[in-house]
Amino acid sequence: PTNGAASNGASAVTAPGGLRVSPAVRRLAREHQIDLARVRGSGDHGRITANDILAAAKAGPSAGVAATISADNAEYVAPAPPPPATPRPAAPSAPATAKPSYAGAQPGELIPLTQARKIIAQRMVESKHTAPHAWTMTEVDVTSVWKWRTREKDAFEKAYGVKLTLLPFFIRAVVESLAAFPLMNASFTEDGIRVHRDVNVGIAIAADGNLIVPVIRHTDQLSIKGIALAAGELIDKARRGRLGADDLAGGTFTVNNTGANGSILSAPILVPGQTGIVTTEAVVKRPVVRDDDSIVVRSMMNVCLSLDHRVVDGAVASGFLSDLRKRLEAMGPTGSL
């Protein structure tokens, strides 16, 4: 996990200012020219980990403390904004160096790795090598909540300037299920399983060729409307490259809307340090057989859950997913945002 000692190397030493730093991490900071006093440690008792140094290096020397992103902040790291242009003397024009493009890759092309892509790769390998992933899914009838969202969406967008999607309804159900199954809102550490007091849901967002996970803080204290507005603000900031370190910090559980691109099943990789990540898949109309054997057409959605098997077993995971399904199916047009 992100706050484990494995990535910190041998025994830690105390740096000026009382920082807990291992020799390996100190060496890594020296290689990247990172001032340890400006890095917020994500490990136990504020210990600085190797991932904290890598994230700080990604943030760039001009970003300062506000752009230092600690290792348990998010699944991916937002690319740093480009430095201001420096006037240069007139010179013969030369072809500009194109930014590596993964979406427009050509057969036989070798695409250079961006720093953001390197960090993504490192984080994903860390997650898969550290946490034993397990996976489960359920099918949810979202007909009623879909009608509710449809009824409210035009007035909501007119009033607040934010599109009302199914996501805030889903996140509201998630936080209620996390309250019923608190082990899903926990982290595995060498000292034990830490159940988090706060519920901070991260939302996976595709932006600028990367996938970043800004965090809605204290999500359990927000209404559906509050979640929609918070998510809308984060999505807008992500797409404009305006996310700061605080926007990416402190996630305890993650939601990913893979269904936006038509996916019906996915097995997401855990954010290091978190126990669960859940996906909403595409909403499709399907024939459903009721208890009286009648067949009706309903709006159905698959919900997939990846989990850290060190923290929870199948009974807890399936119980959480079943509870989430019931809460979603109970939402209807008579509810209040």
Contacts in CASP RR format, 6 or more apart in sequence:
PFRMAT RR
TARGET T0000
AUTHOR 0000-0000-0000
METHOD contacts of the structure
MODEL  1
PTNGAASNGASAVTAPGGLRVSPAVRRLAREHQIDLARVRGSGDHGRITA
NDILAAAKAGPSAGVAATISADNAEYVAPAPPPPATPRPAAPSAPATAKP
SYAGAQPGELIPLTQARKIIAQRMVESKHTAPHAWTMTEVDVTSVWKWRT
REKDAFEKAYGVKLTLLPFFIRAVVESLAAFPLMNASFTEDGIRVHRDVN
VGIAIAADGNLIVPVIRHTDQLSIKGIALAAGELIDKARRGRLGADDLAG
GTFTVNNTGANGSILSAPILVPGQTGIVTTEAVVKRPVVRDDDSIVVRSM
MNVCLSLDHRVVDGAVASGFLSDLRKRLEAMGPTGSL
1 130 0 8 1.000
1 131 0 8 1.000
1 187 0 8 1.000
1 188 0 8 1.000
1 189 0 8 1.000
1 272 0 8 1.000
1 273 0 8 1.000
2 42 0 8 1.000
2 43 0 8 1.000
2 49 0 8 1.000
2 51 0 8 1.000
2 71 0 8 1.000
2 72 0 8 1.000
2 126 0 8 1.000
2 272 0 8 1.000
2 273 0 8 1.000
3 42 0 8 1.000
3 43 0 8 1.000
3 44 0 8 1.000
3 47 0 8 1.000
3 49 0 8 1.000
3 71 0 8 1.000
3 72 0 8 1.000
3 187 0 8 1.000
3 189 0 8 1.000
3 273 0 8 1.000
4 43 0 8 1.000
4 44 0 8 1.000
4 49 0 8 1.000
4 189 0 8 1.000
4 190 0 8 1.000
5 22 0 8 1.000
5 47 0 8 1.000
5 190 0 8 1.000
6 130 0 8 1.000
7 49 0 8 1.000
7 50 0 8 1.000
7 51 0 8 1.000
7 126 0 8 1.000
8 22 0 8 1.000
8 24 0 8 1.000
8 25 0 8 1.000
8 47 0 8 1.000
8 48 0 8 1.000
8 49 0 8 1.000
8 50 0 8 1.000
9 22 0 8 1.000
9 23 0 8 1.000
9 24 0 8 1.000
9 25 0 8 1.000
10 22 0 8 1.000
10 23 0 8 1.000
10 24 0 8 1.000
11 22 0 8 1.000
12 20 0 8 1.000
12 21 0 8 1.000
12 22 0 8 1.000
12 47 0 8 1.000
13 20 0 8 1.000
13 21 0 8 1.000
13 22 0 8 1.000
13 23 0 8 1.000
13 26 0 8 1.000
14 20 0 8 1.000
14 21 0 8 1.000
15 21 0 8 1.000
15 26 0 8 1.000
15 36 0 8 1.000
15 37 0 8 1.000
16 37 0 8 1.000
17 37 0 8 1.000
19 36 0 8 1.000
19 37 0 8 1.000
19 39 0 8 1.000
19 41 0 8 1.000
19 46 0 8 1.000
19 48 0 8 1.000
20 45 0 8 1.000
20 46 0 8 1.000
20 47 0 8 1.000
20 48 0 8 1.000
21 29 0 8 1.000
21 36 0 8 1.000
21 47 0 8 1.000
21 48 0 8 1.000
24 50 0 8 1.000
25 48 0 8 1.000
25 49 0 8 1.000
25 50 0 8 1.000
25 52 0 8 1.000
25 53 0 8 1.000
26 36 0 8 1.000
28 34 0 8 1.000
28 50 0 8 1.000
28 53 0 8 1.000
28 54 0 8 1.000
29 35 0 8 1.000
29 36 0 8 1.000
29 39 0 8 1.000
29 48 0 8 1.000
29 53 0 8 1.000
32 53 0 8 1.000
32 54 0 8 1.000
32 56 0 8 1.000
32 57 0 8 1.000
33 61 0 8 1.000
34 53 0 8 1.000
34 56 0 8 1.000
34 57 0 8 1.000
36 48 0 8 1.000
38 56 0 8 1.000
38 64 0 8 1.000
38 65 0 8 1.000
38 68 0 8 1.000
39 48 0 8 1.000
39 52 0 8 1.000
39 53 0 8 1.000
39 56 0 8 1.000
39 68 0 8 1.000
39 70 0 8 1.000
40 46 0 8 1.000
40 52 0 8 1.000
40 65 0 8 1.000
40 68 0 8 1.000
40 70 0 8 1.000
41 47 0 8 1.000
41 48 0 8 1.000
41 49 0 8 1.000
41 52 0 8 1.000
41 70 0 8 1.000
41 71 0 8 1.000
42 48 0 8 1.000
42 49 0 8 1.000
42 51 0 8 1.000
42 52 0 8 1.000
42 70 0 8 1.000
42 71 0 8 1.000
42 72 0 8 1.000
42 73 0 8 1.000
43 49 0 8 1.000
43 52 0 8 1.000
43 71 0 8 1.000
43 72 0 8 1.000
44 189 0 8 1.000
44 190 0 8 1.000
44 191 0 8 1.000
49 71 0 8 1.000
50 71 0 8 1.000
51 70 0 8 1.000
51 71 0 8 1.000
51 122 0 8 1.000
51 123 0 8 1.000
51 126 0 8 1.000
51 272 0 8 1.000
52 68 0 8 1.000
52 70 0 8 1.000
52 71 0 8 1.000
54 71 0 8 1.000
54 119 0 8 1.000
54 122 0 8 1.000
55 68 0 8 1.000
55 69 0 8 1.000
55 70 0 8 1.000
55 71 0 8 1.000
55 73 0 8 1.000
55 77 0 8 1.000
55 119 0 8 1.000
56 68 0 8 1.000
56 69 0 8 1.000
57 115 0 8 1.000
58 69 0 8 1.000
58 77 0 8 1.000
58 80 0 8 1.000
58 115 0 8 1.000
58 116 0 8 1.000
58 119 0 8 1.000
59 67 0 8 1.000
59 68 0 8 1.000
59 69 0 8 1.000
59 77 0 8 1.000
59 80 0 8 1.000
59 245 0 8 1.000
60 67 0 8 1.000
60 80 0 8 1.000
62 83 0 8 1.000
63 80 0 8 1.000
66 244 0 8 1.000
66 245 0 8 1.000
66 246 0 8 1.000
67 80 0 8 1.000
67 244 0 8 1.000
67 245 0 8 1.000
68 245 0 8 1.000
69 77 0 8 1.000
69 244 0 8 1.000
69 245 0 8 1.000
69 248 0 8 1.000
69 249 0 8 1.000
70 245 0 8 1.000
70 249 0 8 1.000
71 272 0 8 1.000
72 187 0 8 1.000
72 250 0 8 1.000
72 251 0 8 1.000
72 272 0 8 1.000
72 273 0 8 1.000
73 215 0 8 1.000
73 245 0 8 1.000
73 248 0 8 1.000
73 249 0 8 1.000
73 250 0 8 1.000
73 251 0 8 1.000
74 202 0 8 1.000
74 212 0 8 1.000
74 213 0 8 1.000
74 214 0 8 1.000
74 215 0 8 1.000
74 248 0 8 1.000
74 249 0 8 1.000
74 251 0 8 1.000
74 271 0 8 1.000
75 123 0 8 1.000
75 204 0 8 1.000
75 211 0 8 1.000
75 212 0 8 1.000
75 213 0 8 1.000
75 254 0 8 1.000
75 269 0 8 1.000
75 271 0 8 1.000
75 272 0 8 1.000
76 116 0 8 1.000
76 119 0 8 1.000
76 120 0 8 1.000
76 123 0 8 1.000
76 210 0 8 1.000
76 211 0 8 1.000
76 212 0 8 1.000
76 213 0 8 1.000
77 116 0 8 1.000
77 119 0 8 1.000
77 120 0 8 1.000
77 210 0 8 1.000
77 212 0 8 1.000
77 248 0 8 1.000
78 116 0 8 1.000
78 207 0 8 1.000
78 208 0 8 1.000
78 210 0 8 1.000
78 212 0 8 1.000
78 238 0 8 1.000
78 241 0 8 1.000
78 243 0 8 1.000
78 244 0 8 1.000
78 248 0 8 1.000
79 114 0 8 1.000
79 115 0 8 1.000
79 116 0 8 1.000
79 208 0 8 1.000
79 210 0 8 1.000
79 241 0 8 1.000
81 241 0 8 1.000
99 114 0 8 1.000
100 111 0 8 1.000
100 112 0 8 1.000
100 113 0 8 1.000
100 114 0 8 1.000
100 117 0 8 1.000
101 111 0 8 1.000
102 111 0 8 1.000
102 117 0 8 1.000
102 209 0 8 1.000
103 209 0 8 1.000
105 111 0 8 1.000
113 121 0 8 1.000
116 210 0 8 1.000
117 210 0 8 1.000
120 210 0 8 1.000
120 211 0 8 1.000
123 272 0 8 1.000
124 269 0 8 1.000
126 272 0 8 1.000
127 133 0 8 1.000
127 269 0 8 1.000
127 270 0 8 1.000
127 271 0 8 1.000
127 272 0 8 1.000
128 269 0 8 1.000
130 272 0 8 1.000
131 188 0 8 1.000
131 270 0 8 1.000
131 272 0 8 1.000
131 273 0 8 1.000
131 308 0 8 1.000
131 309 0 8 1.000
131 310 0 8 1.000
132 308 0 8 1.000
132 309 0 8 1.000
132 310 0 8 1.000
133 267 0 8 1.000
133 269 0 8 1.000
133 270 0 8 1.000
133 306 0 8 1.000
133 307 0 8 1.000
133 308 0 8 1.000
133 309 0 8 1.000
134 306 0 8 1.000
134 307 0 8 1.000
134 308 0 8 1.000
134 309 0 8 1.000
134 314 0 8 1.000
134 317 0 8 1.000
135 267 0 8 1.000
135 304 0 8 1.000
135 305 0 8 1.000
135 306 0 8 1.000
135 307 0 8 1.000
136 304 0 8 1.000
136 305 0 8 1.000
136 307 0 8 1.000
136 314 0 8 1.000
136 317 0 8 1.000
136 318 0 8 1.000
136 321 0 8 1.000
137 265 0 8 1.000
137 302 0 8 1.000
137 303 0 8 1.000
137 304 0 8 1.000
137 305 0 8 1.000
137 321 0 8 1.000
138 302 0 8 1.000
138 303 0 8 1.000
138 321 0 8 1.000
138 322 0 8 1.000
138 324 0 8 1.000
138 325 0 8 1.000
139 300 0 8 1.000
139 301 0 8 1.000
139 302 0 8 1.000
139 303 0 8 1.000
139 325 0 8 1.000
140 300 0 8 1.000
140 301 0 8 1.000
140 302 0 8 1.000
140 303 0 8 1.000
140 324 0 8 1.000
140 325 0 8 1.000
140 328 0 8 1.000
140 329 0 8 1.000
141 288 0 8 1.000
141 298 0 8 1.000
141 299 0 8 1.000
141 300 0 8 1.000
141 329 0 8 1.000
142 166 0 8 1.000
142 283 0 8 1.000
142 299 0 8 1.000
142 300 0 8 1.000
142 301 0 8 1.000
142 328 0 8 1.000
142 329 0 8 1.000
143 298 0 8 1.000
143 299 0 8 1.000
144 329 0 8 1.000
144 331 0 8 1.000
144 332 0 8 1.000
144 333 0 8 1.000
145 166 0 8 1.000
145 169 0 8 1.000
145 328 0 8 1.000
145 329 0 8 1.000
145 331 0 8 1.000
145 332 0 8 1.000
146 166 0 8 1.000
146 283 0 8 1.000
146 299 0 8 1.000
147 332 0 8 1.000
147 333 0 8 1.000
148 169 0 8 1.000
148 331 0 8 1.000
148 332 0 8 1.000
148 333 0 8 1.000
148 335 0 8 1.000
149 164 0 8 1.000
149 165 0 8 1.000
149 166 0 8 1.000
149 169 0 8 1.000
151 333 0 8 1.000
152 164 0 8 1.000
152 337 0 8 1.000
153 163 0 8 1.000
153 164 0 8 1.000
156 162 0 8 1.000
156 164 0 8 1.000
156 225 0 8 1.000
156 228 0 8 1.000
156 337 0 8 1.000
157 163 0 8 1.000
157 164 0 8 1.000
160 225 0 8 1.000
160 228 0 8 1.000
160 229 0 8 1.000
162 228 0 8 1.000
162 229 0 8 1.000
162 232 0 8 1.000
164 228 0 8 1.000
165 228 0 8 1.000
165 257 0 8 1.000
166 280 0 8 1.000
166 283 0 8 1.000
167 203 0 8 1.000
167 227 0 8 1.000
167 228 0 8 1.000
167 231 0 8 1.000
167 255 0 8 1.000
167 257 0 8 1.000
167 280 0 8 1.000
168 224 0 8 1.000
168 225 0 8 1.000
168 226 0 8 1.000
168 227 0 8 1.000
168 228 0 8 1.000
168 231 0 8 1.000
169 224 0 8 1.000
169 328 0 8 1.000
169 331 0 8 1.000
170 255 0 8 1.000
170 280 0 8 1.000
170 328 0 8 1.000
171 201 0 8 1.000
171 203 0 8 1.000
171 216 0 8 1.000
171 219 0 8 1.000
171 227 0 8 1.000
171 231 0 8 1.000
171 255 0 8 1.000
172 222 0 8 1.000
172 223 0 8 1.000
172 224 0 8 1.000
172 227 0 8 1.000
173 324 0 8 1.000
173 327 0 8 1.000
173 328 0 8 1.000
173 331 0 8 1.000
174 201 0 8 1.000
174 253 0 8 1.000
174 255 0 8 1.000
174 278 0 8 1.000
174 324 0 8 1.000
175 199 0 8 1.000
175 201 0 8 1.000
175 219 0 8 1.000
175 220 0 8 1.000
176 220 0 8 1.000
176 327 0 8 1.000
177 184 0 8 1.000
177 320 0 8 1.000
177 323 0 8 1.000
177 324 0 8 1.000
177 327 0 8 1.000
178 184 0 8 1.000
178 185 0 8 1.000
178 199 0 8 1.000
178 220 0 8 1.000
178 253 0 8 1.000
178 320 0 8 1.000
179 199 0 8 1.000
179 220 0 8 1.000
180 320 0 8 1.000
180 323 0 8 1.000
181 316 0 8 1.000
181 319 0 8 1.000
181 320 0 8 1.000
181 323 0 8 1.000
182 195 0 8 1.000
183 193 0 8 1.000
183 195 0 8 1.000
183 275 0 8 1.000
183 311 0 8 1.000
183 312 0 8 1.000
183 316 0 8 1.000
184 253 0 8 1.000
184 275 0 8 1.000
184 276 0 8 1.000
184 307 0 8 1.000
184 312 0 8 1.000
184 316 0 8 1.000
184 317 0 8 1.000
184 320 0 8 1.000
185 195 0 8 1.000
185 196 0 8 1.000
185 199 0 8 1.000
185 252 0 8 1.000
185 253 0 8 1.000
185 275 0 8 1.000
186 193 0 8 1.000
186 194 0 8 1.000
186 195 0 8 1.000
186 196 0 8 1.000
186 252 0 8 1.000
186 275 0 8 1.000
186 311 0 8 1.000
187 193 0 8 1.000
187 194 0 8 1.000
187 196 0 8 1.000
187 252 0 8 1.000
187 273 0 8 1.000
187 274 0 8 1.000
187 275 0 8 1.000
187 311 0 8 1.000
188 194 0 8 1.000
188 273 0 8 1.000
188 275 0 8 1.000
188 308 0 8 1.000
188 310 0 8 1.000
188 311 0 8 1.000
193 311 0 8 1.000
196 252 0 8 1.000
198 217 0 8 1.000
198 218 0 8 1.000
198 250 0 8 1.000
198 252 0 8 1.000
199 218 0 8 1.000
199 219 0 8 1.000
199 220 0 8 1.000
199 252 0 8 1.000
199 253 0 8 1.000
200 215 0 8 1.000
200 216 0 8 1.000
200 217 0 8 1.000
200 218 0 8 1.000
200 219 0 8 1.000
200 250 0 8 1.000
200 251 0 8 1.000
200 252 0 8 1.000
200 253 0 8 1.000
201 215 0 8 1.000
201 216 0 8 1.000
201 219 0 8 1.000
201 251 0 8 1.000
201 252 0 8 1.000
201 253 0 8 1.000
201 254 0 8 1.000
201 255 0 8 1.000
202 213 0 8 1.000
202 214 0 8 1.000
202 215 0 8 1.000
202 216 0 8 1.000
202 251 0 8 1.000
202 253 0 8 1.000
202 254 0 8 1.000
202 255 0 8 1.000
202 271 0 8 1.000
203 213 0 8 1.000
203 214 0 8 1.000
203 215 0 8 1.000
203 216 0 8 1.000
203 231 0 8 1.000
203 234 0 8 1.000
203 235 0 8 1.000
203 254 0 8 1.000
203 255 0 8 1.000
203 256 0 8 1.000
203 257 0 8 1.000
204 211 0 8 1.000
204 212 0 8 1.000
204 213 0 8 1.000
204 254 0 8 1.000
204 255 0 8 1.000
204 256 0 8 1.000
204 257 0 8 1.000
204 268 0 8 1.000
205 211 0 8 1.000
205 212 0 8 1.000
205 213 0 8 1.000
205 214 0 8 1.000
205 234 0 8 1.000
205 235 0 8 1.000
205 238 0 8 1.000
205 239 0 8 1.000
207 238 0 8 1.000
207 239 0 8 1.000
207 241 0 8 1.000
208 239 0 8 1.000
208 241 0 8 1.000
212 238 0 8 1.000
212 243 0 8 1.000
212 248 0 8 1.000
213 248 0 8 1.000
213 251 0 8 1.000
213 254 0 8 1.000
213 271 0 8 1.000
214 234 0 8 1.000
214 237 0 8 1.000
214 238 0 8 1.000
214 243 0 8 1.000
214 247 0 8 1.000
214 248 0 8 1.000
215 234 0 8 1.000
215 247 0 8 1.000
215 248 0 8 1.000
215 249 0 8 1.000
215 250 0 8 1.000
215 251 0 8 1.000
216 222 0 8 1.000
216 227 0 8 1.000
216 230 0 8 1.000
216 231 0 8 1.000
216 234 0 8 1.000
217 250 0 8 1.000
219 227 0 8 1.000
219 230 0 8 1.000
222 230 0 8 1.000
223 337 0 8 1.000
224 337 0 8 1.000
225 337 0 8 1.000
228 337 0 8 1.000
234 243 0 8 1.000
234 247 0 8 1.000
237 243 0 8 1.000
237 244 0 8 1.000
237 247 0 8 1.000
251 271 0 8 1.000
251 274 0 8 1.000
252 274 0 8 1.000
253 274 0 8 1.000
253 275 0 8 1.000
253 276 0 8 1.000
253 277 0 8 1.000
253 278 0 8 1.000
254 268 0 8 1.000
254 270 0 8 1.000
254 271 0 8 1.000
254 274 0 8 1.000
254 276 0 8 1.000
254 277 0 8 1.000
254 278 0 8 1.000
255 277 0 8 1.000
255 278 0 8 1.000
255 279 0 8 1.000
255 280 0 8 1.000
256 266 0 8 1.000
256 268 0 8 1.000
256 277 0 8 1.000
256 278 0 8 1.000
256 279 0 8 1.000
256 280 0 8 1.000
257 279 0 8 1.000
257 280 0 8 1.000
258 266 0 8 1.000
258 268 0 8 1.000
258 279 0 8 1.000
258 280 0 8 1.000
258 281 0 8 1.000
258 304 0 8 1.000
259 266 0 8 1.000
259 279 0 8 1.000
259 280 0 8 1.000
259 281 0 8 1.000
259 282 0 8 1.000
260 282 0 8 1.000
262 281 0 8 1.000
262 282 0 8 1.000
263 279 0 8 1.000
263 281 0 8 1.000
263 282 0 8 1.000
264 281 0 8 1.000
264 282 0 8 1.000
264 284 0 8 1.000
264 302 0 8 1.000
265 281 0 8 1.000
265 302 0 8 1.000
265 304 0 8 1.000
266 279 0 8 1.000
266 281 0 8 1.000
266 304 0 8 1.000
267 304 0 8 1.000
267 306 0 8 1.000
268 277 0 8 1.000
268 279 0 8 1.000
268 304 0 8 1.000
268 306 0 8 1.000
269 277 0 8 1.000
269 306 0 8 1.000
270 276 0 8 1.000
270 277 0 8 1.000
270 306 0 8 1.000
270 307 0 8 1.000
270 308 0 8 1.000
271 277 0 8 1.000
273 308 0 8 1.000
274 308 0 8 1.000
275 307 0 8 1.000
275 308 0 8 1.000
275 311 0 8 1.000
275 312 0 8 1.000
276 305 0 8 1.000
276 306 0 8 1.000
276 307 0 8 1.000
276 308 0 8 1.000
277 305 0 8 1.000
277 306 0 8 1.000
278 303 0 8 1.000
278 304 0 8 1.000
278 305 0 8 1.000
278 306 0 8 1.000
278 321 0 8 1.000
278 324 0 8 1.000
279 303 0 8 1.000
279 304 0 8 1.000
279 305 0 8 1.000
280 301 0 8 1.000
280 303 0 8 1.000
281 301 0 8 1.000
281 302 0 8 1.000
281 303 0 8 1.000
281 304 0 8 1.000
282 301 0 8 1.000
282 302 0 8 1.000
283 299 0 8 1.000
283 300 0 8 1.000
283 301 0 8 1.000
284 299 0 8 1.000
284 300 0 8 1.000
284 301 0 8 1.000
285 297 0 8 1.000
285 298 0 8 1.000
285 299 0 8 1.000
285 300 0 8 1.000
286 297 0 8 1.000
286 298 0 8 1.000
286 300 0 8 1.000
287 295 0 8 1.000
287 296 0 8 1.000
287 297 0 8 1.000
288 295 0 8 1.000
288 296 0 8 1.000
288 297 0 8 1.000
288 298 0 8 1.000
288 300 0 8 1.000
289 295 0 8 1.000
290 296 0 8 1.000
303 321 0 8 1.000
303 324 0 8 1.000
303 325 0 8 1.000
303 328 0 8 1.000
305 317 0 8 1.000
305 320 0 8 1.000
305 321 0 8 1.000
307 314 0 8 1.000
307 317 0 8 1.000
312 320 0 8 1.000
END
